Amino acid sequence: MTAIETLPAQPFKPGRVIVRKTSAGLVAFGVFLSGFVIAEPAPFDLFMALLIALWFLFGLKLSRTTGILLAFMLVYMVGGFLSITQMEKIGDAPMYLAITLFLALAAVFFAAIIEDDWHRLPLMFNAWAASAVITAMLGILGYFKAFPGAEIFTRYDRAMGVFQDPNVFGPFLIAPALYLIHGILTGQLRHLPIRAGALGVITIGVLLSFSRAAWALYLFSAMMMVLIMFIKERSGAFRLKILVITLAGILFGVVTIIVALQFDQVSELLTSRTKLVQEYDGARLGRFERHKLGYLSAMSQPLGIGPMVFSTIYPEDEHNIWLKSLTTYGWLGFVTYIGLVWTSIWFGLRYLLRDRPWQPYLLIGWITLCGHELIGNVIDTDHWRHHFMLFGIVWGCAALEHRYLKGRIKSARPLP
């Protein structure tokens, strides 16, 4: 029995089909725009704000699962608005929280439309992959100054594509990379050159971002993807295929690094960035000491200190999503964020290996989300648009699973 078989048959209506295809295309275009955030408000923000408003206006439905996600997000926002009461000068704090609220609603929106029709998932991931290839290519061209003015796609001699920061650019590329890896492992051979070429561009983009968090995230996510697929698929031939392609991918990565090291600029920066602890990490009032002082200070400030206040007390921002939730959203926001993350992880652990049409997308979204929570210990992911999109994907797939199970229970015949 499939998920579709549990639903009543619907009469064919051409107008409804056109509307659904058009709406799915608009969603895919919004996902595509998430790769172009060189200024704020970004095109993604303006387009998605209009799309979300129209969709809710025309009756977007929220199930119990997506309603729980909405509750998490709203409680998180309450913590943020309470933290403003602790600020002497409000400044840009309302705008900061308005952006958080928009991204929170975007996460709920993605979850709801995925639950409404899982066929939107491949469109979303195709759009994400296309966006990643384009922004990665621009970052590569910018790094090598391939044309006049190309340095606009770099920062501190690091590729950043059409983003404001290499540390956001690199992690943005990870989910599309996993999507391409999954396609290479499970797809048809005739699509291999295109997928391999796109994956190569993305991989070089991640390398030239010189983001240690992105490197670690890529390595962690790819290993998790291969491991889970190896466990799930019991066919000996498929497992052999995974091993062969994995070895080929490792060889490609090694060759790419060797070639990159032939460029003095790449070699020097790569050698510098591979140090586990940089000077700005371990120095006085460096990243790690700021984390320690920030946590100690937060213990006596249950309502937080307000958005963007931390950098006025210490030399830089928190660079830690857990500390960020404490300072900007207070104890309430911190506990809520922990609850949101662990609920999302639990959904993945519970539903990851079930044979469903949406399972590959849950696998990619869940692995990438787990990796983002890990790198959140050394980086601030609070306003990363793709981070909230990952929450929407995981919760949307969980809502699909809940609806599927509910449909099976309703369709079951009572025992005599």
FENTAJO-V264376 format. One record per pair of residues at least 6 apart in sequence whose ideal C-beta (glycine too) atoms are under 8 Angstrom apart, sorted by sequence separation. I is the first residue (numbers start at 1). J is the second residue. D is the distance in Angstrom with one decimal. If there is no record, write none. Layout:
{{I;J;D} {I;J;D}}
This chain:
{{36;42;6.6} {84;90;6.1} {87;93;6.2} {114;120;6.1} {141;147;6.8} {144;150;7.8} {145;151;6.1} {153;159;6.8} {154;160;6.1} {160;166;4.2} {163;169;4.1} {233;239;6.4} {260;266;4.7} {261;267;4.8} {280;286;5.4} {281;287;4.6} {282;288;6.2} {283;289;7.9} {298;304;7.4} {311;317;4.8} {318;324;4.6} {353;359;7.8} {356;362;7.8} {375;381;7.5} {381;387;4.8} {36;43;6.0} {37;44;6.5} {113;120;5.8} {114;121;6.1} {153;160;6.4} {159;166;6.4} {260;267;7.6} {279;286;7.5} {280;287;6.4} {281;288;5.8} {310;317;6.0} {317;324;7.9} {326;333;7.5} {329;336;7.5} {352;359;7.4} {36;44;7.1} {62;70;6.4} {142;150;4.4} {153;161;5.7} {158;166;4.2} {160;168;7.8} {161;169;4.8} {183;191;6.8} {184;192;6.2} {187;195;6.8} {206;214;5.3} {207;215;7.6} {285;293;8.0} {297;305;7.9} {305;313;7.7} {310;318;5.2} {325;333;5.0} {326;334;4.7} {329;337;7.2} {351;359;8.0} {33;42;7.3} {84;93;5.2} {141;150;5.4} {142;151;5.9} {153;162;6.8} {155;164;8.0} {160;169;4.5} {163;172;7.0} {206;215;6.9} {230;239;6.0} {233;242;7.4} {261;270;6.8} {308;317;7.8} {318;327;6.2} {325;334;4.6} {372;381;5.7} {33;43;4.8} {34;44;4.9} {84;94;7.3} {142;152;6.6} {143;153;7.7} {155;165;6.9} {156;166;7.4} {159;169;6.9} {260;270;6.9} {352;362;6.5} {33;44;4.1} {142;153;2.9} {143;154;5.5} {155;166;5.9} {184;195;5.1} {351;362;6.5} {352;363;6.2} {141;153;6.9} {142;154;4.5} {183;195;5.0} {184;196;6.4} {206;218;5.3} {230;242;5.5} {322;334;7.1} {325;337;4.4} {372;384;7.8} {84;97;7.4} {229;242;6.2} {257;270;8.0} {30;44;6.6} {33;47;5.7} {110;124;7.9} {139;153;5.3} {143;157;7.7} {310;324;8.0} {348;362;6.8} {352;366;6.3} {33;48;7.7} {138;153;4.7} {139;154;7.1} {143;158;7.5} {180;195;4.9} {184;199;7.1} {203;218;7.7} {322;337;7.6} {372;387;5.6} {81;97;6.4} {143;159;4.4} {180;196;8.0} {226;242;6.2} {294;310;6.6} {321;337;7.7} {30;47;5.5} {80;97;4.7} {142;159;6.2} {310;327;5.0} {29;47;7.2} {30;48;4.9} {142;160;7.8} {180;198;5.6} {181;199;6.7} {309;327;7.0} {310;328;7.9} {348;366;3.5} {369;387;7.9} {372;390;6.7} {140;159;6.2} {142;161;7.7} {180;199;4.3} {347;366;7.6} {77;97;6.8} {80;100;6.3} {139;159;3.4} {226;246;5.4} {294;314;7.4} {308;328;7.9} {30;51;5.8} {139;160;6.0} {293;314;7.1} {306;327;7.8} {307;328;4.9} {345;366;7.7} {348;369;7.7} {369;390;4.4} {139;161;3.8} {177;199;6.1} {180;202;7.1} {304;326;6.5} {305;327;5.2} {306;328;7.0} {344;366;7.6} {348;370;7.3} {368;390;5.7} {369;391;6.9} {77;100;6.6} {136;159;7.9} {138;161;5.2} {304;327;5.4} {305;328;7.8} {27;51;7.2} {76;100;7.9} {77;101;5.5} {138;162;6.0} {290;314;5.0} {294;318;6.1} {304;328;5.9} {345;369;7.8} {26;51;5.8} {136;161;6.1} {177;202;4.9} {290;315;7.6} {298;323;7.2} {304;329;6.0} {344;369;6.1} {345;370;6.3} {365;390;5.3} {369;394;5.8} {135;161;3.5} {176;202;6.1} {177;203;6.8} {290;316;7.0} {294;320;7.6} {301;327;7.9} {304;330;3.6} {77;104;6.4} {135;162;4.9} {222;249;7.7} {291;318;7.6} {303;330;4.5} {304;331;7.7} {76;104;6.8} {134;162;7.9} {135;163;7.0} {290;318;7.1} {291;319;7.8} {295;323;6.3} {298;326;4.2} {302;330;6.0} {303;331;7.6} {345;373;7.8} {365;393;3.7} {366;394;5.4} {173;202;4.9} {177;206;7.3} {285;314;6.2} {287;316;7.7} {290;319;7.4} {291;320;5.4} {294;323;4.8} {298;327;6.2} {301;330;7.6} {302;331;4.6} {304;333;7.1} {365;394;4.9} {74;104;7.6} {139;169;6.3} {285;315;5.5} {73;104;3.6} {295;326;7.3} {362;393;7.4} {23;55;7.5} {73;105;7.3} {173;205;5.6} {174;206;7.5} {287;319;5.4} {291;323;5.9} {294;326;7.4} {341;373;5.4} {361;393;6.4} {362;394;6.7} {365;397;7.0} {173;206;5.3} {294;327;6.5} {73;107;6.6} {135;169;7.0} {73;108;6.3} {170;205;7.6} {362;397;3.9} {169;205;7.5} {170;206;5.2} {361;397;6.4} {362;398;7.9} {135;172;7.4} {136;173;5.9} {69;107;6.7} {70;108;4.8} {135;173;7.8} {359;397;8.0} {69;108;5.5} {170;209;3.7} {358;397;5.1} {132;172;6.8} {169;209;5.4} {171;211;7.4} {174;214;7.2} {132;173;4.9} {170;211;3.9} {173;214;7.4} {177;218;6.6} {181;222;6.4} {185;226;7.9} {66;108;6.0} {69;111;5.6} {167;209;7.6} {169;211;7.5} {171;213;6.6} {358;400;5.5} {133;176;7.5} {166;209;4.4} {170;213;7.0} {171;214;5.2} {174;217;5.3} {178;221;5.6} {182;225;6.7} {132;176;3.8} {161;205;6.8} {166;210;6.5} {167;211;4.9} {170;214;2.5} {174;218;5.7} {177;221;7.5} {178;222;7.0} {181;225;5.9} {185;229;6.3} {356;400;7.3} {66;111;4.7} {131;176;7.6} {132;177;7.5} {166;211;5.3} {169;214;7.8} {170;215;7.5} {173;218;7.9} {177;222;7.3} {181;226;7.8} {356;401;6.9} {62;108;7.3} {65;111;7.6} {66;112;4.9} {159;205;6.1} {167;213;6.2} {171;217;5.6} {348;394;6.4} {351;397;7.1} {128;175;6.3} {129;176;4.1} {167;214;7.2} {170;217;7.5} {174;221;5.4} {178;225;5.3} {182;229;7.5} {344;391;6.3} {347;394;6.0} {351;398;6.4} {354;401;7.1} {128;176;5.1} {166;214;7.9} {170;218;7.9} {347;395;7.2} {356;404;7.1} {60;109;7.3} {63;112;7.7} {66;115;6.3} {159;208;3.9} {160;209;6.8} {203;252;7.7} {207;256;6.7} {62;112;5.7} {65;115;7.3} {125;175;7.7} {129;179;5.5} {158;208;7.0} {159;209;5.3} {203;253;6.9} {207;257;7.3} {344;394;5.0} {347;397;7.6} {351;401;4.9} {61;112;6.9} {125;176;7.4} {128;179;7.1} {129;180;6.3} {158;209;5.9} {159;210;7.7} {340;391;7.3} {344;395;6.9} {347;398;4.1} {60;112;5.5} {63;115;6.0} {158;210;4.5} {200;252;7.1} {204;256;6.4} {208;260;7.8} {321;373;7.6} {49;102;6.3} {52;105;6.1} {56;109;8.0} {60;113;7.2} {158;211;7.5} {203;256;6.6} {207;260;6.4} {45;99;7.7} {48;102;7.8} {52;106;6.6} {55;109;6.7} {125;179;4.8} {322;376;6.6} {328;382;7.2} {347;401;8.0} {61;116;7.2} {321;376;3.5} {322;377;7.0} {60;116;7.7} {185;241;6.8} {200;256;7.7} {204;260;7.9} {320;376;6.9} {321;377;7.7} {324;380;5.2} {45;102;6.7} {52;109;4.9} {185;242;5.9} {320;377;6.0} {325;382;7.9} {48;106;5.7} {51;109;7.9} {55;113;7.2} {208;266;7.5} {320;378;6.7} {321;379;7.4} {324;382;5.2} {40;99;7.8} {210;269;5.6} {319;378;6.3} {320;379;7.5} {321;380;5.8} {185;245;5.9} {210;270;7.0} {319;379;5.8} {320;380;6.7} {321;381;4.9} {48;109;7.7} {140;201;7.1} {184;245;6.1} {212;273;6.1} {319;380;5.6} {321;382;6.3} {212;274;7.8} {318;380;5.9} {210;273;4.6} {317;380;6.1} {137;201;5.6} {140;204;5.7} {133;198;5.0} {136;201;5.2} {140;205;6.0} {143;208;4.9} {136;202;5.0} {139;205;5.1} {133;201;5.4} {136;204;7.1} {137;205;7.5} {140;208;6.1} {181;249;7.5} {129;198;6.5} {133;202;6.4} {136;205;3.0} {139;208;6.3} {132;202;5.5} {135;205;7.5} {136;206;7.7} {139;209;7.0} {132;205;7.7} {27;113;6.1} {23;113;7.9} {287;378;7.0} {28;120;7.7} {24;117;7.3} {27;120;5.8} {31;124;4.8} {35;128;7.6} {34;128;7.2} {24;119;7.2} {28;123;4.2} {32;127;4.2} {36;131;7.3} {24;120;5.0} {27;123;7.0} {28;124;5.9} {31;127;4.3} {32;128;7.4} {35;131;3.2} {20;117;6.9} {27;124;6.5} {31;128;5.3} {34;131;6.5} {35;132;6.0} {25;123;7.3} {28;126;7.0} {29;127;6.9} {32;130;6.2} {33;131;7.5} {24;123;5.4} {28;127;4.1} {32;131;4.7} {35;134;6.7} {36;135;6.8} {31;131;7.2} {35;135;4.4} {157;265;7.0} {158;269;7.3} {157;269;6.2} {38;152;8.0} {3;118;7.7} {232;353;5.4} {231;353;7.6} {38;162;4.9} {40;164;7.8} {228;352;6.9} {37;162;7.0} {38;163;6.3} {39;164;7.5} {228;353;7.7} {35;161;7.3} {36;162;4.4} {37;163;5.4} {38;164;6.1} {35;162;6.5} {37;164;6.4} {37;168;7.4} {229;363;7.9} {228;363;6.4} {35;172;6.5} {34;172;7.6} {225;363;7.1} {225;364;7.4} {228;367;7.5} {225;367;5.9} {224;367;4.8} {221;367;5.2} {224;370;7.6} {221;368;5.8} {224;371;7.8} {221;371;5.0} {217;368;7.8} {220;371;5.1} {217;371;4.5} {220;374;6.9} {217;372;7.2} {217;374;7.6} {216;374;7.8} {217;375;5.4} {216;375;6.5} {213;375;4.2} {213;378;6.2} {213;379;5.0} {186;360;7.6} {182;360;5.6} {182;363;7.4} {182;364;6.4} {179;364;5.6} {178;364;4.6} {175;364;5.9} {178;367;6.5} {175;365;7.0} {178;368;6.4} {175;368;4.5} {174;368;5.5} {174;371;6.8} {171;372;6.6} {171;375;6.9} {97;307;6.3} {171;381;7.9} {96;307;4.1} {175;386;6.9} {96;308;6.2} {167;379;5.9} {172;384;7.7} {93;306;5.6} {171;384;7.2} {93;307;4.5} {172;386;5.2} {86;301;7.1} {92;307;7.7} {93;308;6.8} {171;386;7.5} {175;390;7.0} {90;306;7.9} {92;308;6.7} {168;384;5.9} {86;303;5.3} {91;308;7.4} {85;303;6.5} {86;304;6.4} {87;305;7.4} {86;305;5.7} {87;306;3.8} {83;303;5.6} {86;306;5.5} {82;303;5.1} {83;304;3.5} {82;304;7.3} {83;305;6.7} {84;306;5.6} {87;309;6.4} {83;306;4.8} {84;307;7.5} {80;304;7.9} {83;307;7.0} {79;304;7.0} {80;307;7.0} {96;328;7.9} {125;361;6.4} {121;358;5.8} {118;357;6.0} {122;361;7.6} {125;364;7.3} {118;358;4.5} {121;361;4.3} {118;361;8.0} {83;327;7.7} {114;358;7.7} {83;328;6.0} {79;325;8.0} {83;329;6.1} {83;330;5.0} {80;328;6.2} {82;330;5.7} {76;325;7.9} {80;329;4.6} {79;329;3.8} {80;330;7.8} {82;332;6.8} {83;333;7.6} {79;330;4.5} {77;329;8.0} {79;331;7.5} {76;329;6.0} {79;332;3.7} {80;333;6.1} {78;332;6.4} {79;333;3.0} {78;333;8.0} {79;334;7.6} {76;332;8.0} {75;332;6.8} {76;333;5.2} {79;336;6.5} {75;333;7.9} {128;386;7.8} {76;336;4.6} {75;336;4.7} {76;337;6.2} {72;336;6.0} {76;340;7.2} {72;339;6.6} {73;340;7.8} {72;340;4.5} {124;393;7.7} {69;340;7.9} {72;343;7.5} {121;393;7.5} {68;343;7.8} {121;396;7.9} {121;397;7.9} {114;392;7.0} {106;385;7.5} {110;389;5.8} {114;393;6.6} {118;397;7.8} {103;383;6.7} {111;391;7.6} {107;388;4.3} {111;392;4.5} {115;396;5.3} {100;382;7.0} {103;385;6.4} {106;388;5.6} {107;389;7.0} {110;392;2.8} {111;393;7.7} {114;396;2.8} {118;400;5.5} {100;383;6.9} {106;389;7.1} {109;392;6.9} {110;393;6.4} {113;396;7.4} {114;397;6.7} {99;383;5.9} {104;388;6.8} {107;391;4.4} {108;392;7.0} {111;395;4.1} {112;396;7.2} {115;399;3.9} {103;388;4.3} {107;392;4.3} {111;396;4.0} {114;399;7.3} {115;400;5.5} {106;392;7.0} {110;396;6.1} {114;400;6.8} {112;399;7.9} {107;395;7.4} {111;399;6.2} {115;403;6.5} {69;391;7.2} {69;392;7.9} {69;395;4.7} {66;395;6.5} {65;395;6.5} {66;396;7.6} {65;398;5.8} {66;399;5.6} {65;399;3.9} {63;399;5.5} {65;402;5.2} {64;402;7.5} {63;402;7.3} {63;403;6.8} {44;385;5.9} {42;385;7.6} {37;385;6.6} {34;385;5.0} {34;386;5.7} {3;356;7.0} {3;357;7.1} {2;357;7.8} {34;389;6.6} {31;389;7.1} {3;400;7.1} {6;404;6.7} {3;403;7.6} {7;407;6.4} {3;404;4.4} {6;407;3.0} {6;408;5.8} {3;407;7.0} {6;410;7.3} {6;411;5.2} {5;411;7.9} {1;408;6.7} {1;411;7.7}}
